């Protein structure tokens, strides 16, 4: 599936939530959009589009951004931050980063479905 098709099939609200998540991480790290873009090999416009929910990053870029901004996907999915030294989340982030792009894309879809289910139950 191409990134363009993935964007078209992704829930707009989920794109906005993910964009705000990355924006808050970037601000917390005191980085500009330009600095983040350079570190990721993207344009500033691409970072802006992601942060504003206009476009969705590829699964590979999601994992690169979480690592660079010292975020974890549990923060996005469950709305909580990393807790303590015994957390398995760093290992989980590393394991996800080792998946191929197709596997990462599948995992992202599953996580979005989990988010939808959590929101419905809340």
TIVO-2410 file (N, C-alpha, C; in nm, 3 decimals):
# residues 122
REC num residu      c1      c2      c3 atome chaine
REC   1      X   0.085  -0.117   0.000     N      A
REC   1      X   0.000   0.000   0.000    CA      A
REC   1      X   0.090   0.123   0.000     C      A
REC   2      X   0.060   0.218  -0.087     N      A
REC   2      X   0.142   0.338  -0.094    CA      A
REC   2      X   0.105   0.433   0.018     C      A
REC   3      X   0.197   0.529   0.046     N      A
REC   3      X   0.170   0.625   0.152    CA      A
REC   3      X   0.046   0.707   0.117     C      A
REC   4      X   0.029   0.739  -0.012     N      A
REC   4      X  -0.088   0.817  -0.055    CA      A
REC   4      X  -0.217   0.740  -0.024     C      A
REC   5      X  -0.223   0.611  -0.057     N      A
REC   5      X  -0.342   0.532  -0.026    CA      A
REC   5      X  -0.361   0.518   0.124     C      A
REC   6      X  -0.252   0.504   0.196     N      A
REC   6      X  -0.262   0.491   0.341    CA      A
REC   6      X  -0.323   0.618   0.400     C      A
REC   7      X  -0.281   0.736   0.351     N      A
REC   7      X  -0.338   0.862   0.398    CA      A
REC   7      X  -0.487   0.869   0.370     C      A
REC   8      X  -0.526   0.827   0.253     N      A
REC   8      X  -0.666   0.835   0.213    CA      A
REC   8      X  -0.753   0.744   0.300     C      A
REC   9      X  -0.698   0.634   0.345     N      A
REC   9      X  -0.776   0.537   0.422    CA      A
REC   9      X  -0.764   0.554   0.573     C      A
REC  10      X  -0.695   0.657   0.617     N      A
REC  10      X  -0.674   0.677   0.760    CA      A
REC  10      X  -0.775   0.777   0.813     C      A
REC  11      X  -0.830   0.749   0.927     N      A
REC  11      X  -0.926   0.835   0.994    CA      A
REC  11      X  -0.866   0.974   1.016     C      A
REC  12      X  -0.933   1.082   0.967     N      A
REC  12      X  -0.879   1.217   0.983    CA      A
REC  12      X  -0.855   1.255   1.129     C      A
REC  13      X  -0.943   1.215   1.218     N      A
REC  13      X  -0.924   1.248   1.360    CA      A
REC  13      X  -0.800   1.179   1.415     C      A
REC  14      X  -0.773   1.058   1.371     N      A
REC  14      X  -0.654   0.987   1.415    CA      A
REC  14      X  -0.529   1.057   1.364     C      A
REC  15      X  -0.533   1.108   1.240     N      A
REC  15      X  -0.419   1.184   1.187    CA      A
REC  15      X  -0.394   1.309   1.271     C      A
REC  16      X  -0.501   1.378   1.310     N      A
REC  16      X  -0.486   1.499   1.393    CA      A
REC  16      X  -0.429   1.464   1.530     C      A
REC  17      X  -0.479   1.357   1.591     N      A
REC  17      X  -0.428   1.315   1.722    CA      A
REC  17      X  -0.279   1.281   1.715     C      A
REC  18      X  -0.243   1.207   1.611     N      A
REC  18      X  -0.103   1.169   1.595    CA      A
REC  18      X  -0.018   1.293   1.570     C      A
REC  19      X  -0.069   1.386   1.492     N      A
REC  19      X   0.004   1.510   1.466    CA      A
REC  19      X   0.028   1.590   1.593     C      A
REC  20      X  -0.075   1.602   1.677     N      A
REC  20      X  -0.060   1.674   1.805    CA      A
REC  20      X   0.039   1.602   1.896     C      A
REC  21      X   0.036   1.469   1.892     N      A
REC  21      X   0.128   1.388   1.972    CA      A
REC  21      X   0.272   1.419   1.934     C      A
REC  22      X   0.301   1.419   1.803     N      A
REC  22      X   0.437   1.447   1.758    CA      A
REC  22      X   0.475   1.593   1.782     C      A
REC  23      X   0.381   1.683   1.765     N      A
REC  23      X   0.410   1.824   1.789    CA      A
REC  23      X   0.446   1.847   1.936     C      A
REC  24      X   0.370   1.788   2.027     N      A
REC  24      X   0.401   1.808   2.169    CA      A
REC  24      X   0.537   1.747   2.204     C      A
REC  25      X   0.571   1.634   2.143     N      A
REC  25      X   0.702   1.574   2.165    CA      A
REC  25      X   0.814   1.662   2.112     C      A
REC  26      X   0.792   1.721   1.996     N      A
REC  26      X   0.893   1.809   1.937    CA      A
REC  26      X   0.914   1.932   2.024     C      A
REC  27      X   0.803   1.992   2.070     N      A
REC  27      X   0.811   2.111   2.155    CA      A
REC  27      X   0.880   2.077   2.286     C      A
REC  28      X   0.847   1.960   2.344     N      A
REC  28      X   0.909   1.916   2.468    CA      A
REC  28      X   1.061   1.902   2.453     C      A
REC  29      X   1.105   1.858   2.333     N      A
REC  29      X   1.248   1.844   2.307    CA      A
REC  29      X   1.312   1.976   2.263     C      A
REC  30      X   1.229   2.084   2.259     N      A
REC  30      X   1.276   2.217   2.220    CA      A
REC  30      X   1.337   2.217   2.080     C      A
REC  31      X   1.269   2.147   1.989     N      A
REC  31      X   1.313   2.141   1.849    CA      A
REC  31      X   1.217   2.222   1.764     C      A
REC  32      X   1.270   2.281   1.658     N      A
REC  32      X   1.185   2.346   1.560    CA      A
REC  32      X   1.141   2.241   1.458     C      A
REC  33      X   1.039   2.276   1.380     N      A
REC  33      X   0.997   2.185   1.273    CA      A
REC  33      X   1.113   2.163   1.176     C      A
REC  34      X   1.188   2.267   1.151     N      A
REC  34      X   1.301   2.256   1.059    CA      A
REC  34      X   1.407   2.160   1.112     C      A
REC  35      X   1.437   2.167   1.240     N      A
REC  35      X   1.536   2.076   1.300    CA      A
REC  35      X   1.487   1.931   1.294     C      A
REC  36      X   1.359   1.910   1.324     N      A
REC  36      X   1.304   1.775   1.317    CA      A
REC  36      X   1.308   1.724   1.174     C      A
REC  37      X   1.268   1.809   1.081     N      A
REC  37      X   1.268   1.769   0.940    CA      A
REC  37      X   1.408   1.728   0.895     C      A
REC  38      X   1.507   1.807   0.932     N      A
REC  38      X   1.645   1.777   0.893    CA      A
REC  38      X   1.690   1.644   0.952     C      A
REC  39      X   1.659   1.620   1.078     N      A
REC  39      X   1.698   1.495   1.144    CA      A
REC  39      X   1.632   1.374   1.080     C      A
REC  40      X   1.513   1.393   1.025     N      A
REC  40      X   1.438   1.282   0.964    CA      A
REC  40      X   1.460   1.271   0.813     C      A
REC  41      X   1.529   1.371   0.755     N      A
REC  41      X   1.546   1.371   0.610    CA      A
REC  41      X   1.418   1.407   0.538     C      A
REC  42      X   1.337   1.492   0.600     N      A
REC  42      X   1.209   1.537   0.543    CA      A
REC  42      X   1.217   1.687   0.519     C      A
REC  43      X   1.114   1.740   0.457     N      A
REC  43      X   1.103   1.885   0.444    CA      A
REC  43      X   1.027   1.939   0.565     C      A
REC  44      X   1.047   2.067   0.592     N      A
REC  44      X   0.973   2.132   0.701    CA      A
REC  44      X   0.823   2.125   0.671     C      A
REC  45      X   0.787   2.138   0.545     N      A
REC  45      X   0.646   2.133   0.505    CA      A
REC  45      X   0.586   1.996   0.539     C      A
REC  46      X   0.662   1.890   0.517     N      A
REC  46      X   0.612   1.756   0.551    CA      A
REC  46      X   0.586   1.743   0.700     C      A
REC  47      X   0.678   1.794   0.782     N      A
REC  47      X   0.660   1.789   0.927    CA      A
REC  47      X   0.537   1.870   0.966     C      A
REC  48      X   0.521   1.987   0.906     N      A
REC  48      X   0.405   2.072   0.934    CA      A
REC  48      X   0.275   1.999   0.898     C      A
REC  49      X   0.272   1.935   0.782     N      A
REC  49      X   0.153   1.862   0.740    CA      A
REC  49      X   0.121   1.748   0.836     C      A
REC  50      X   0.223   1.679   0.883     N      A
REC  50      X   0.202   1.570   0.980    CA      A
REC  50      X   0.145   1.626   1.109     C      A
REC  51      X   0.207   1.732   1.161     N      A
REC  51      X   0.164   1.789   1.288    CA      A
REC  51      X   0.023   1.847   1.281     C      A
REC  52      X  -0.017   1.895   1.165     N      A
REC  52      X  -0.150   1.953   1.149    CA      A
REC  52      X  -0.255   1.851   1.104     C      A
REC  53      X  -0.215   1.724   1.094     N      A
REC  53      X  -0.309   1.619   1.058    CA      A
REC  53      X  -0.349   1.619   0.912     C      A
REC  54      X  -0.274   1.689   0.828     N      A
REC  54      X  -0.306   1.692   0.685    CA      A
REC  54      X  -0.255   1.569   0.613     C      A
REC  55      X  -0.152   1.511   0.667     N      A
REC  55      X  -0.096   1.389   0.608    CA      A
REC  55      X  -0.053   1.296   0.721     C      A
REC  56      X  -0.036   1.172   0.686     N      A
REC  56      X  -0.001   1.071   0.784    CA      A
REC  56      X   0.138   1.019   0.751     C      A
REC  57      X   0.228   1.014   0.848     N      A
REC  57      X   0.362   0.962   0.818    CA      A
REC  57      X   0.357   0.813   0.790     C      A
REC  58      X   0.453   0.767   0.714     N      A
REC  58      X   0.462   0.623   0.689    CA      A
REC  58      X   0.489   0.553   0.822     C      A
REC  59      X   0.454   0.427   0.832     N      A
REC  59      X   0.482   0.354   0.956    CA      A
REC  59      X   0.630   0.364   0.995     C      A
REC  60      X   0.719   0.357   0.897     N      A
REC  60      X   0.862   0.368   0.926    CA      A
REC  60      X   0.893   0.503   0.991     C      A
REC  61      X   0.834   0.611   0.937     N      A
REC  61      X   0.860   0.744   0.993    CA      A
REC  61      X   0.795   0.762   1.131     C      A
REC  62      X   0.686   0.694   1.155     N      A
REC  62      X   0.625   0.700   1.289    CA      A
REC  62      X   0.726   0.649   1.392     C      A
REC  63      X   0.788   0.537   1.363     N      A
REC  63      X   0.882   0.479   1.458    CA      A
REC  63      X   1.009   0.563   1.468     C      A
REC  64      X   1.054   0.620   1.356     N      A
REC  64      X   1.172   0.707   1.360    CA      A
REC  64      X   1.142   0.831   1.444     C      A
REC  65      X   1.023   0.888   1.428     N      A
REC  65      X   0.987   1.009   1.503    CA      A
REC  65      X   0.974   0.979   1.652     C      A
REC  66      X   0.912   0.866   1.686     N      A
REC  66      X   0.898   0.833   1.828    CA      A
REC  66      X   1.034   0.816   1.893     C      A
REC  67      X   1.126   0.753   1.822     N      A
REC  67      X   1.259   0.731   1.877    CA      A
REC  67      X   1.334   0.865   1.891     C      A
REC  68      X   1.331   0.947   1.787     N      A
REC  68      X   1.402   1.075   1.788    CA      A
REC  68      X   1.347   1.169   1.895     C      A
REC  69      X   1.216   1.169   1.914     N      A
REC  69      X   1.152   1.260   2.009    CA      A
REC  69      X   1.140   1.200   2.148     C      A
REC  70      X   1.196   1.079   2.165     N      A
REC  70      X   1.191   1.009   2.293    CA      A
REC  70      X   1.047   0.991   2.340     C      A
REC  71      X   0.963   0.949   2.246     N      A
REC  71      X   0.823   0.919   2.276    CA      A
REC  71      X   0.805   0.769   2.270     C      A
REC  72      X   0.696   0.721   2.324     N      A
REC  72      X   0.663   0.581   2.308    CA      A
REC  72      X   0.519   0.572   2.260     C      A
REC  73      X   0.493   0.470   2.183     N      A
REC  73      X   0.359   0.457   2.125    CA      A
REC  73      X   0.252   0.434   2.231     C      A
REC  74      X   0.291   0.385   2.349     N      A
REC  74      X   0.192   0.371   2.456    CA      A
REC  74      X   0.137   0.506   2.497     C      A
REC  75      X   0.220   0.611   2.487     N      A
REC  75      X   0.171   0.745   2.519    CA      A
REC  75      X   0.059   0.784   2.423     C      A
REC  76      X   0.076   0.749   2.296     N      A
REC  76      X  -0.027   0.782   2.198    CA      A
REC  76      X  -0.150   0.693   2.214     C      A
REC  77      X  -0.127   0.563   2.224     N      A
REC  77      X  -0.238   0.468   2.229    CA      A
REC  77      X  -0.317   0.480   2.358     C      A
REC  78      X  -0.247   0.486   2.471     N      A
REC  78      X  -0.315   0.481   2.600    CA      A
REC  78      X  -0.317   0.613   2.674     C      A
REC  79      X  -0.248   0.715   2.621     N      A
REC  79      X  -0.248   0.846   2.684    CA      A
REC  79      X  -0.168   0.852   2.812     C      A
REC  80      X  -0.072   0.762   2.829     N      A
REC  80      X   0.010   0.763   2.949    CA      A
REC  80      X   0.157   0.772   2.910     C      A
REC  81      X   0.238   0.810   3.006     N      A
REC  81      X   0.381   0.823   2.980    CA      A
REC  81      X   0.454   0.701   3.032     C      A
REC  82      X   0.578   0.691   2.994     N      A
REC  82      X   0.660   0.579   3.042    CA      A
REC  82      X   0.669   0.583   3.194     C      A
REC  83      X   0.667   0.466   3.251     N      A
REC  83      X   0.670   0.461   3.397    CA      A
REC  83      X   0.786   0.374   3.444     C      A
REC  84      X   0.875   0.434   3.515     N      A
REC  84      X   0.978   0.359   3.585    CA      A
REC  84      X   1.078   0.285   3.501     C      A
REC  85      X   1.176   0.232   3.569     N      A
REC  85      X   1.287   0.162   3.506    CA      A
REC  85      X   1.248   0.022   3.459     C      A
REC  86      X   1.142  -0.035   3.514     N      A
REC  86      X   1.105  -0.172   3.480    CA      A
REC  86      X   1.016  -0.181   3.358     C      A
REC  87      X   0.992  -0.070   3.294     N      A
REC  87      X   0.903  -0.068   3.179    CA      A
REC  87      X   0.960  -0.151   3.064     C      A
REC  88      X   0.874  -0.226   2.998     N      A
REC  88      X   0.915  -0.303   2.881    CA      A
REC  88      X   0.901  -0.221   2.754     C      A
REC  89      X   0.856  -0.098   2.768     N      A
REC  89      X   0.827  -0.017   2.650    CA      A
REC  89      X   0.949   0.013   2.564     C      A
REC  90      X   1.066   0.041   2.620     N      A
REC  90      X   1.181   0.061   2.532    CA      A
REC  90      X   1.211  -0.063   2.447     C      A
REC  91      X   1.201  -0.181   2.508     N      A
REC  91      X   1.224  -0.304   2.432    CA      A
REC  91      X   1.117  -0.322   2.324     C      A
REC  92      X   0.994  -0.287   2.359     N      A
REC  92      X   0.885  -0.298   2.263    CA      A
REC  92      X   0.908  -0.203   2.146     C      A
REC  93      X   0.949  -0.079   2.175     N      A
REC  93      X   0.979   0.017   2.069    CA      A
REC  93      X   1.090  -0.036   1.979     C      A
REC  94      X   1.195  -0.094   2.037     N      A
REC  94      X   1.304  -0.150   1.958    CA      A
REC  94      X   1.256  -0.265   1.871     C      A
REC  95      X   1.174  -0.352   1.929     N      A
REC  95      X   1.122  -0.466   1.852    CA      A
REC  95      X   1.038  -0.420   1.735     C      A
REC  96      X   0.956  -0.319   1.757     N      A
REC  96      X   0.872  -0.266   1.649    CA      A
REC  96      X   0.959  -0.206   1.540     C      A
REC  97      X   1.066  -0.137   1.581     N      A
REC  97      X   1.156  -0.077   1.484    CA      A
REC  97      X   1.225  -0.179   1.395     C      A
REC  98      X   1.232  -0.303   1.439     N      A
REC  98      X   1.297  -0.409   1.361    CA      A
REC  98      X   1.203  -0.475   1.260     C      A
REC  99      X   1.074  -0.443   1.269     N      A
REC  99      X   0.978  -0.500   1.174    CA      A
REC  99      X   0.997  -0.438   1.037     C      A
REC 100      X   0.962  -0.512   0.934     N      A
REC 100      X   0.969  -0.454   0.800    CA      A
REC 100      X   0.851  -0.359   0.781     C      A
REC 101      X   0.856  -0.272   0.679     N      A
REC 101      X   0.750  -0.172   0.662    CA      A
REC 101      X   0.609  -0.231   0.654     C      A
REC 102      X   0.592  -0.344   0.590     N      A
REC 102      X   0.458  -0.404   0.580    CA      A
REC 102      X   0.408  -0.449   0.718     C      A
REC 103      X   0.497  -0.506   0.798     N      A
REC 103      X   0.460  -0.548   0.933    CA      A
REC 103      X   0.429  -0.427   1.021     C      A
REC 104      X   0.508  -0.320   1.005     N      A
REC 104      X   0.482  -0.198   1.081    CA      A
REC 104      X   0.347  -0.139   1.043     C      A
REC 105      X   0.316  -0.139   0.915     N      A
REC 105      X   0.187  -0.086   0.869    CA      A
REC 105      X   0.072  -0.165   0.929     C      A
REC 106      X   0.085  -0.296   0.931     N      A
REC 106      X  -0.018  -0.382   0.990    CA      A
REC 106      X  -0.033  -0.351   1.138     C      A
REC 107      X   0.077  -0.336   1.208     N      A
REC 107      X   0.074  -0.306   1.351    CA      A
REC 107      X   0.008  -0.171   1.377     C      A
REC 108      X   0.038  -0.071   1.295     N      A
REC 108      X  -0.023   0.061   1.310    CA      A
REC 108      X  -0.174   0.051   1.295     C      A
REC 109      X  -0.220  -0.024   1.198     N      A
REC 109      X  -0.365  -0.041   1.179    CA      A
REC 109      X  -0.428  -0.107   1.302     C      A
REC 110      X  -0.362  -0.207   1.356     N      A
REC 110      X  -0.414  -0.274   1.476    CA      A
REC 110      X  -0.419  -0.175   1.593     C      A
REC 111      X  -0.314  -0.094   1.609     N      A
REC 111      X  -0.313   0.004   1.718    CA      A
REC 111      X  -0.425   0.105   1.702     C      A
REC 112      X  -0.450   0.150   1.578     N      A
REC 112      X  -0.559   0.244   1.556    CA      A
REC 112      X  -0.693   0.181   1.593     C      A
REC 113      X  -0.709   0.055   1.562     N      A
REC 113      X  -0.833  -0.014   1.597    CA      A
REC 113      X  -0.847  -0.024   1.749     C      A
REC 114      X  -0.737  -0.050   1.817     N      A
REC 114      X  -0.740  -0.054   1.964    CA      A
REC 114      X  -0.779   0.083   2.018     C      A
REC 115      X  -0.723   0.189   1.961     N      A
REC 115      X  -0.758   0.326   2.005    CA      A
REC 115      X  -0.907   0.350   1.989     C      A
REC 116      X  -0.963   0.310   1.876     N      A
REC 116      X  -1.106   0.330   1.853    CA      A
REC 116      X  -1.189   0.254   1.956     C      A
REC 117      X  -1.147   0.130   1.987     N      A
REC 117      X  -1.221   0.050   2.085    CA      A
REC 117      X  -1.211   0.112   2.224     C      A
REC 118      X  -1.093   0.163   2.261     N      A
REC 118      X  -1.075   0.226   2.392    CA      A
REC 118      X  -1.163   0.350   2.401     C      A
REC 119      X  -1.169   0.430   2.294     N      A
REC 119      X  -1.251   0.552   2.295    CA      A
REC 119      X  -1.399   0.518   2.307     C      A
REC 120      X  -1.443   0.411   2.242     N      A
REC 120      X  -1.583   0.371   2.248    CA      A
REC 120      X  -1.620   0.329   2.390     C      A
REC 121      X  -1.530   0.258   2.457     N      A
REC 121      X  -1.557   0.209   2.592    CA      A
REC 121      X  -1.548   0.319   2.697     C      A
REC 122      X  -1.473   0.424   2.667     N      A
REC 122      X  -1.452   0.532   2.765    CA      A
REC 122      X  -1.574   0.619   2.783     C      A
***
